[in-house]
């Protein structure tokens, strides 16, 4: 078993601004695991506010002993091993997990979505994310979203209504909203929720600080549309903590440490009656296909990474009628 990797910088088509951060690129690690003539591909997308970087990833990988990955793969043991190396750092752990799942599919001659028991016919529509920006740039971004069936809007500043009104001046497609912990006042937040519902918003992610458990729970109790925990829900133990605080959770492979734990989170959320949005960071086709393999088990999808970047190192996966199309190729189905 041989593990290799390359640091890479994903360039965003537009400056990406959320409630508290802006960036024009995202550091990633493109990772490969080779065994018996087959190569599994993985990816770590390390948005800066999550605390990972090229340097932390390389430091972590320098401690990884690839002989620990024996086929057939025991993923619970592998995740335990990776967590034993260092706490946190879920993105680089996800890269290894994704690569091993891709490799497993190739060794078994089976698609990852089949390994996880997903049904392609249940693939949810994916949204196209628009970050906070000027009116002119917002209108340009809406044009770029032409043909997509849902737009996700980043909010969390005092220009929230203006941004929504700008979008609504040119399109009536359904909207998702992500406030990225930008709201602080309960009453004002609830007023905004009702106004957003009138604007055709279908769900709201992480409206208030993840540490404001009571505030989020209060808003969830009174909200006419689903409130989804995002920053508050990283890995499996956080799912149970979301019960009674949110209507649902946002699972991202770069938070969960990969596909194996994401599947566990999906199962736990369903057990607790929580809705599930599967999302992404700024990602290439590789991590997008990994999440898409699990997306049919979720209620909503926000897997727009390849649409938002200008230097995807892989080919664009098939996309039709607002949805990613899962193919029958072994593993992820990634096209090089």
C-alpha positions in Angstrom: 0.0 0.0 0.0 1.6 3.3 -1.2 0.3 6.7 -0.2 1.3 9.8 -2.2 0.0 13.4 -2.3 0.3 16.8 -3.9 -0.6 20.2 -2.4 -2.8 22.2 -4.7 -4.5 25.6 -4.6 -8.1 25.8 -5.8 -8.9 29.1 -7.4 -12.4 30.4 -6.9 -14.3 32.1 -9.8 -15.3 34.9 -7.4 -14.2 36.2 -4.1 -16.2 34.0 -1.6 -17.6 36.0 1.3 -19.6 34.6 4.2 -20.7 36.3 7.4 -17.2 36.6 8.9 -14.7 35.5 6.3 -13.6 36.1 2.7 -11.3 34.2 0.4 -10.3 33.8 -3.2 -8.7 30.3 -3.1 -8.7 27.2 -1.0 -5.7 25.0 -0.2 -6.3 21.3 -0.9 -4.4 18.1 -0.8 -4.8 15.7 -3.7 -4.1 12.2 -2.4 -3.6 8.8 -3.9 -3.4 5.3 -2.4 -2.0 2.6 -4.7 -2.5 -1.2 -4.2 -2.2 -4.1 -6.6 -2.2 -1.9 -9.7 -5.2 0.2 -8.7 -5.2 3.8 -7.5 -7.7 5.3 -5.1 -8.2 9.1 -5.2 -9.0 11.4 -2.3 -9.1 15.0 -1.4 -8.7 17.3 1.6 -10.3 20.8 1.1 -9.0 22.9 3.9 -11.0 26.2 4.2 -8.9 28.4 6.5 -11.5 29.0 9.2 -11.5 25.3 10.0 -7.8 25.5 11.1 -6.2 23.1 8.6 -3.5 24.1 6.0 -1.0 22.5 3.6 1.5 22.5 6.5 -0.8 20.8 9.0 -1.8 18.2 6.4 1.7 17.4 5.5 2.7 17.1 9.1 -0.2 14.7 9.7 0.6 12.6 6.6 4.2 12.3 7.7 3.0 10.4 10.7 0.7 8.1 8.8 1.9 4.5 8.3 0.2 3.2 5.1 0.9 -0.4 6.1 -2.0 0.1 8.6 -4.4 0.1 5.6 -4.9 -3.6 4.8 -7.4 -4.8 2.3 -10.2 -5.7 2.9 -10.4 -2.4 4.7 -11.7 -2.2 8.3 -12.9 1.4 8.3 -13.8 1.7 12.0 -10.3 0.6 12.8 -8.8 2.9 10.2 -10.7 5.9 11.5 -9.6 5.0 15.1 -6.0 4.9 13.9 -6.2 8.2 12.2 -7.8 9.8 15.2 -5.0 8.4 17.4 -2.4 10.3 15.4 -3.9 13.7 16.2 -7.2 15.2 17.2 -9.2 17.3 14.8 -7.9 17.7 11.2 -11.0 16.0 9.7 -10.2 17.2 6.1 -6.9 15.3 5.7 -8.5 12.3 7.4 -11.3 12.6 4.9 -8.8 12.5 2.0 -7.5 9.2 3.2 -10.9 7.8 3.8 -12.2 8.9 0.4 -9.1 7.4 -1.4 -9.5 4.1 0.4 -13.2 3.9 -0.5 -12.3 4.7 -4.1 -9.7 2.0 -4.0 -12.0 -0.5 -2.4 -14.6 0.0 -5.1 -11.9 -0.6 -7.8 -10.6 -3.7 -6.1 -14.2 -5.0 -5.8 -15.2 -3.7 -9.2 -18.2 -1.9 -7.6 -19.3 1.7 -7.5 -19.0 3.5 -4.1 -22.7 4.4 -4.2 -23.5 0.7 -4.5 -21.2 -0.2 -1.6 -23.1 2.3 0.5 -26.5 1.1 -0.7 -27.6 4.4 -2.2 -30.3 4.6 -4.9 -29.4 7.0 -7.8 -33.1 7.6 -8.5 -33.3 9.4 -5.1 -30.5 11.9 -5.9 -31.6 15.3 -4.5 -31.3 18.5 -6.5 -28.1 20.3 -5.6 -27.9 24.0 -4.9 -25.6 26.7 -6.3 -24.0 28.9 -3.6 -23.9 32.7 -3.9 -21.6 34.5 -1.4 -22.1 37.9 0.0 -21.2 40.6 -2.6 -22.1 43.8 -4.4 -25.4 44.0 -6.3 -23.5 43.8 -9.6 -21.6 40.7 -8.7 -24.6 39.0 -7.2 -26.5 39.5 -10.5 -23.5 38.0 -12.4 -23.5 35.0 -10.1 -27.2 34.5 -10.6 -26.5 34.4 -14.4 -23.9 31.7 -13.8 -26.4 29.7 -11.9 -28.7 29.6 -14.9 -30.1 26.0 -15.3 -29.6 25.1 -11.7 -32.8 24.7 -9.8 -31.9 25.9 -6.3 -29.7 28.8 -5.2 -28.1 28.9 -1.8 -27.5 32.4 -0.4 -24.9 33.4 2.2 -26.3 35.9 4.8 -25.3 37.1 8.2 -24.8 40.9 7.7 -26.9 44.0 7.7 -27.4 43.7 3.9 -29.3 40.4 4.1 -32.7 41.7 2.8 -31.0 43.7 0.0 -29.1 40.6 -1.1 -32.3 38.5 -1.3 -34.2 41.3 -3.0 -31.4 41.5 -5.7 -31.7 37.8 -6.4 -35.5 37.9 -6.4 -35.4 40.8 -9.0 -34.1 38.3 -11.6 -35.2 34.8 -10.5 -37.9 33.0 -8.6 -36.1 29.7 -8.1 -36.3 28.2 -4.5 -33.6 29.4 -2.1 -31.6 28.0 0.7 -30.0 30.4 3.2 -26.8 30.0 5.3 -26.2 32.7 7.9 -22.9 31.1 9.1 -23.6 32.1 12.7 -24.1 35.7 11.7 -27.4 36.4 13.5 -27.4 37.4 17.2 -30.8 38.6 18.3 -33.6 36.0 18.7 -36.6 38.2 17.9 -34.9 39.9 14.9 -33.8 36.5 13.7 -37.4 35.1 13.9 -38.7 38.2 12.0 -36.1 37.5 9.3 -37.1 33.9 9.1 -40.7 34.7 8.4 -39.6 37.3 5.9 -37.4 34.8 4.2 -40.2 32.3 4.0 -42.2 34.8 2.1 -39.3 35.1 -0.3 -39.3 31.4 -1.1 -36.5 30.2 1.3 -36.8 26.5 2.0 -34.3 26.1 4.8 -31.8 28.1 6.9 -28.3 26.9 8.0 -26.7 27.8 11.3 -28.4 31.1 12.0 -26.8 31.9 15.3 -23.5 31.1 17.0 -23.0 27.3 17.4 -22.4 27.9 21.1 -25.8 29.6 21.5 -27.6 26.4 22.0 -30.6 28.0 23.7 -30.9 30.6 21.0 -30.8 28.1 18.1 -33.2 25.8 19.9 -35.7 28.7 20.5 -35.5 29.8 16.8 -36.0 26.2 15.7 -39.0 25.8 18.0 -40.7 28.9 16.4 -39.5 28.7 12.8 -41.9 27.9 10.0 -39.1 26.5 7.9 -36.3 24.0 8.8 -33.3 25.2 10.8 -30.1 23.2 10.0 -27.1 22.9 12.2 -23.8 23.3 10.3 -20.8 24.5 12.2 -22.4 23.0 15.3 -22.3 19.5 13.7 -18.9 18.2 12.8 -18.6 14.5 13.6 -20.8 11.6 14.8 -21.1 12.6 18.5 -22.5 16.0 17.5 -25.5 14.5 15.8 -27.1 13.5 19.1 -26.4 17.0 20.4 -28.3 18.5 17.6 -31.6 16.8 18.6 -34.0 19.4 20.0 -31.7 22.2 18.9 -32.1 22.0 15.1 -34.6 20.4 12.7 -31.7 18.8 10.8 -28.0 18.7 10.2 -25.5 19.6 7.5 -23.0 16.8 6.9 -19.8 17.6 5.0 -17.1 15.0 4.4 -14.4 17.6 5.3 -16.0 17.8 8.7 -16.9 14.2 9.3 -13.5 12.8 8.4 -14.8 11.1 5.3 -17.4 8.8 3.9 -17.5 6.1 6.6 -18.4 8.5 9.4 -20.7 10.5 7.2 -22.7 7.3 6.6 -22.9 6.8 10.4 -24.1 10.3 10.8 -26.8 9.8 8.2 -28.0 6.7 10.0 -28.0 8.4 13.4 -29.8 11.5 12.1 -32.5 9.3 10.7 -32.8 7.4 13.9 -33.3 10.7 15.7 -35.8 12.1 13.1 -33.4 14.8 11.9 -33.4 16.0 8.4 -30.2 15.8 6.4 -28.4 18.2 4.1 -25.2 17.0 2.6 -22.9 19.8 1.8 -19.3 20.6 0.7 -16.4 23.1 1.0 -14.6 24.4 -2.1 -14.0 21.0 -3.7 -13.0 19.3 -6.9 -14.9 16.6 -8.7 -13.2 14.0 -6.4 -14.7 15.0 -3.1 -18.0 16.0 -4.9 -18.4 12.4 -6.2 -17.6 11.0 -2.8 -20.5 13.1 -1.2 -22.7 12.4 -4.2 -22.4 8.6 -3.5 -24.2 9.3 -0.2 -26.5 12.1 -1.3 -29.5 9.9 -2.3 -29.8 9.0 1.4 -30.2 12.7 2.3 -33.1 15.2 2.1 -31.1 18.0 0.4 -27.8 18.5 -1.3 -25.4 21.4 -1.6 -22.6 19.9 -3.7 -21.6 22.8 -5.9 -17.9 22.8 -5.5 -16.9 22.2 -9.1 -19.2 25.0 -10.3 -17.4 27.6 -8.1 -13.8 26.9 -9.0 -11.8 27.7 -12.1 -9.0 25.1 -12.0 -10.7 21.7 -11.3 -7.9 19.2 -11.9 -10.4 16.5 -12.9 -13.2 16.3 -15.4 -16.6 17.5 -14.5 -19.0 14.7 -13.5 -22.2 14.2 -15.3 -24.9 16.7 -14.2 -28.5 16.7 -15.5 -31.7 18.4 -14.5 -30.1 20.0 -11.4 -28.6 16.7 -10.1 -25.3 14.9 -10.2 -25.6 11.6 -12.1 -24.0 8.6 -10.6 -22.2 6.3 -13.0 -21.4 2.6 -12.8 -17.7 2.9 -12.9 -15.8 1.2 -10.0 -15.1 3.4 -7.0 -16.0 7.1 -7.1 -16.3 7.1 -10.9 -13.8 10.0 -11.1 -12.8 11.0 -14.6 -9.2 12.0 -14.9 
